[in-house]
Amino acid sequence: MMAVTVLFFSCKKGEVPSQPVTTPVVDSATTTAIINAATIQQTISGFGGADIVDWTGDLTADQRTTAFSPTSGMGLSIVRVRVPVDSTEFGQAAATIDSCKAYGGNGIASVWSAPAWMKSNDSTIGGALKTSSYSEYAAYLKAFNVAAGGLAAISPTNEPDITVTYESMQMTASEVADFVAAEGDSCGAPIMAPEPYNMDQTFINDYLSNTGASANTSFICGHIYGTTPYVLSVNKPVWMTEHFINSNVSGNDWTNAMAAAKEINDCMNAGWSAYVWWYIRRSYGPMDENGHIQKLGYVMAQYARYVRPGFTKISCTENPSSGIYATAYKKDTKIVVVVINQHSSAVYQPFNLAGVTVPGFTSYATTSSSNLVSGNVAISGGDFGVILPAMSVTTMVSD
């Protein structure tokens, strides 16, 4: 990069400008980021977080607005819920799911454990689903889907590839696949699977090698604990359905929030269609325990507010210069560009947009000291540029 100085002239109305006012030095990226709206990549399902009623309590009505509204809140468009082991609790998250749907989002659900009587060890901890319980388990999931008001997808197993001491099922990829092959079309909602702890390609490949399971699976899903986003060799949409970076720091920790921004960026550039944080409301989450948006939440809003379900990712130079990372999206003629600046100084980043004509952009930037600050970005013949504040996330939305 090279440093440039931006000059402005100060004068009162009617006066001729005299001495220039110099802004702080801004680094200028040497490489233009190229966006081609004609090159379509994955369709975006959304960005969200989990609401696990039994473990943290449900979101309040006001907190649902804060979580899901794309105008006054974060704009999260996915809420992930738990399928309870007690069927009398099936409707407990319905109001939160309905709220997310009312704002244009969707609910998804994961099973930590089937009811104990359906399992090999008669316990809600560990053990595998009994083959003799397949039809009852499918009916159980279908009943939950009805009580929840209709889900976009349901996962029959959360992290089946690890052994833990809390509510869980430990199953091989082939065991998960056997159930989905037999009953996946009877569960009341599209299947997302196999949801391994570390988005393990081998586990996913073993699961998909069952042709019946593959046919009954709408989305490949998993978590990225212990790994980083990478391109999966699958022919289905990929959803990242759970992760958090550091539970020992506040959701207002800016270093942590910037790490989350880069993680979302990397998931999108890996070709994935959804990014779901762990708890929506938590000290280390996008919303604190009192329902206030934290820095992590504002970073997620840089994506979730503007890149709505149904947008498609389009070709964009991913890393035009050191410390600068970008993704771009479109729906019809609407273009959205999200750019991360990891530098401790502001950077001017030039872009060129091909494949669509837009009149200009409104920008929104979040830094350690400001949230979603708006500005305007002019465009001429497809060329435009933006000053990215130091250590920031900037979203540009075409006018």
N, C-alpha and C positions, 0 to 999 in steps of 0.2 A: 504494500500500500504506500501511497505518497500522501503527505499532509497538504491540505489546502486551507486557505483562509477565506471565509465567507464575509463579504462586506455589505453593510446596509448604510443608507444615508439618512441622517436625522434632520428634520426640518419642521417648522410649523406650517399650517395650511397657507398656501399662497407664496411661500418663500422658496428660493432656489436652494437645493441641498448644498451644503458646504463640506464639512469634514466627515469622512466615513466613520461609522461605528463598527468596530471589528468584533466579530463573535469569536469564541474560543476556536482554536485550530481543530479542524475536522479531518480525520483520515479519509482518503478516497480510495475505494476499491479499484483495482486496475483491470478487473475482468467484468464485463457486462453479463448479467444473468439473463439467459434466454428463456422465455416462456412461449410455448407453442400450444395454443388452445385447441388445435386440430388433432393433437396427439393425446388420446384419451387413455387413462389408466384405470385404477379401480374406482368403484362406486363407494362413496362414504356412507356408512351406517350411522356413525355418530361418536360422541365423546360423553363419558358419564362416570358414574360411581355407584357404590353399593349402599343399600339401605336394609340392614339386617335387624328387623324389629326386635327379635328375642334377645339380641346381644347388645344393642345400643339404644333401643327405643326407636319409635317411628319419627320421621320428620313432622313438624307441625305444619299447619296450613301456610303460615308466612314463610317458613323455611322451604317449603315446596316451591313457592314463587321465586324465592332467592336462588334455588337450585336450578329451576327449569326455564324460567322466563328468559328469552333471548333479548329482551329490551331492558328490563330492570334487574335481571339476575345474571347468573353465569351462563345460562343457555344450555346446560347439560341436556343431552337428548337421549341418553340411555340411563335407566335405573336398573341395577342388578339386585335381585332379591333372593332369599333362601327359601327352598321348599321345606317347610317344617316337618318334623317326624310325627307331629300330632295333627291329624286332619281337622281338628276343631279350630286350628289356627290358620287355616288356608286363606281366609279373607283379610288377614291383618295388614297386608301391604297394599290392598286394592286401591285405597284412596291416593296413595303416593304414586302408584302406577298410573292411575287415571289422570293425575295432575301432569305427569310427564307426557302422557299421550295428548292431553289437551293443548300442550305447547308444541306439539309436532314431533314428540319423541316416542320412545317405546320402552316397554319393560321386558327384561330377560330374567331367567331364573336358573339357579344351580342347586343341585342336591349335594349336601354334605354326607348324608346317610339316608338310606331307605329305613322304614320302620324295622326295629330289631327282629321281629318275627319273620321278615322276608330275607334275612341274611344268614350266612353260613355259621356265624358265631353267636347268634341271638343277642347282639349288642349293637348299639349305635356308634361304637368306636371300633374302627378296623373292620375286618371281615369283608366278604364279597356277597354280592347279590346271588341268591340261590336260583338256579335255572328253573326250578319248580315254581318260583314266584314271578316269573316274567310277566304273565298276563295281569296279575294283581298289581304289580308295580306300574305297568303302563296305565292301568285304570286309575291308580293313585295320582300319577302325574297329570292325567287328563282332567281329573276332578280338581286338582290344584289350578290348572290353567283356567277352568271355568270360574272358580272362585276369585281368581286374580283379575278377571275381566278380559282375558285374552293377551297372550304374550307373543312377542316377536320370535322368541326362541327359548328352548329349555335344554339344560345340560343334565344328563342322568348321573354324572359323576364329577365332583369337584376334586381335582388333584388326586386321581386314583393311583398315581405312580410313586407316592411317598407314604411313609408310615408315621403317624402322629398319635398323640394321646387325647385328642379331642374328637368330636363328632366327625365321622369319616367313613369311607369305604376304600379298601385297598384292593385294586383289581388290575390285571394285566390288560394290555391293549386288546388282545383277542377276546377277553371276557367282556369288556365294554362293548366291543364290536358285535359279539354274539347276541347281546340283548338288543342293540339297535337294529341289527339285521332282522331279528324276530318280531320286535314290537315298536320300532321307531316310528312307524306310520300310525300308531294307535295312542300316542302320548298327548294328543290335543294341540300341540304346537310344533313348529319346525324344530329339528334337532340341531343343537350346536354341540360339538364333541371333538376330541375326547377330554379336553381341558387339563392337560398335564401341567405340573408345577413349573416346569422350565421350558415350555414350548419345544419339547424334544422331537426333532424330526423323525428319529427312529421309532419312537412310540406312535407318532401320528401315522407313519408309513405302515406300521404293523396293523394299526386300526383300519386304515383305508384299504389294506389288502383283502379285507372281507368285502366282497362286491355288494352284498346285501346291505351292510352297514354304510358303505359309501353312497349307495343309492338313496338311503333314508336320511342322509346327513346334508343339511343345508349350509352349515358354516363350520369351518375348522376353528376351534378356539383353544386358548391356552394362556398361561401366565409367563412372565419373564423374570421370575426370581432365579438368580444364578446364571442368567444369560443376558444377551442384548438382542434387540430386534435384528432379524436377518430375513432374507428372501426364502420363503418356504417353497418346496417343490410340490405344490398341490394345485388342483384345478377348481378350487372352491374359494369363496371369500374367507379371509382370515380375520378373526377378532381377537384382540388382546383383552381378556375379560377380568384380569385382576393384577394389580401391582401397586406397591408403594415403595418409596425410595428410602426414607429414614424416619422411623417413628419416634426417634429421640430428639427431634427438633420440631419447632412450631411450623405450622403451615405458613407463617409469615417469614420464615427464613428465606432470604432472597437467593442464596446459593442453591438451596434445595429446590426452590421454584424454577430457577434457570435450568437445573438438571432435568426437571420434569419436562420443561419445554423442549429440550433437546431430545428427550426420550420419545415424546409425541411425534416430533419431526422425524425421528428415525423409524418409528413404526409406520408412518405414512410413506416414507421413502422406501421401506421394505415391501410396500405393496399391500399393507394391511388396511382393513376397512373400518375398524373400531378400536378405540382406546378407552378402557374403563379403569379408573383408579379404584383403590379399595374404599374405605368408608367415605361417604360424602361429608358427614358431620363428625369431625374428630379433631383433636388438638393439632394433629399433623396433616389434616386433610384440607380440602378446598374451602370448607366452611368450619368455623370453630363451634364449640359446644353450645354457644349462645346464638348461633345462626348467622354470624357475620362472615362475609366473604374474606378469606385470607389471601395472601400473595399467590399461593398456589392456585387458588380459585380464579384470580384475575388472569393468571397465565393460561389456565384451561379455557377461560372465556375468550381469550384471543383466538382460539380455534372454534370452540363450541358455539359461540354466539353467531358466527358468520359463516362457518362451513357446516351447513345443515344437512340432515339426512337427505340423500338423493343427489347431492353434489357429486361430481366426479373429479378425481385428481387428474391434473394435466401435466404434461412435460414441463419441467423447470430445472434449470441448473441447480444442483443440490448444494454445492459448496463453492460458490463463485470465488471466494478468497478465504484465507485463513480466518477462522473464527466467525464466519458468516454462513448461515444455513437457511435454506429456503424451500418452501413447497408452494404449489399453486393449484387452484381448484376452479371449477366453473359449473354453473347451471344455466342452461340457455345462453344468454349473452352476459350474464353476471360473472365477473371474475373476482376471485379472492386470492391474495398472496400473503403468506405469513413468513416473516423473516426474523431470525434470531441473530443478535449481535453479542458475541461473548467478550468483546474488547472493553477495556476500561475507559475508552474514549469513544466519542461519536464517530460514525463512519458514514460517508456518502456512498450509497450503492446504486449503480445504474442498472436499468433493466431494458429489455426489448421484448415487446409483446407482438406475437404474430398469430394469425388465424381468427382474429376477432377484432373489432374496432370498439373502443370505449371512449367516452368523453373525458374521463379523468377518474381520480380515486379519492375517497375519504379514507384517511389513515387513523389508526388507533394504536397507541403505544403504552406499554406498561413497563415501568422501571422500578427500582428499589424504593423510590419516593413518590411515584405517581401511578395512577391506574386508568387505563383506557383513555388517555388524552387524545383528543381528535385534532386532525389537521387536514390539509388538502394537498393533493399531488397532481400536478399537471402532466399531460401526455402530449407528445407531438410526433406524428408519423410512426407511432408504435414505441417511441423512445420515452422513457421517464426515469426519474431517480428519486431517491428518498434519503434523508438524513436519519440514520438509525441512532437513537440515543445510546449512550454507553450502557453496557450490560442490560439489554432490553429485548422485548418481543414486540414487533410491530406487525399489524394486520392492515392491508390495504384492500378496500372494497370498492369495486367500480361503481361510478355514479349512474 
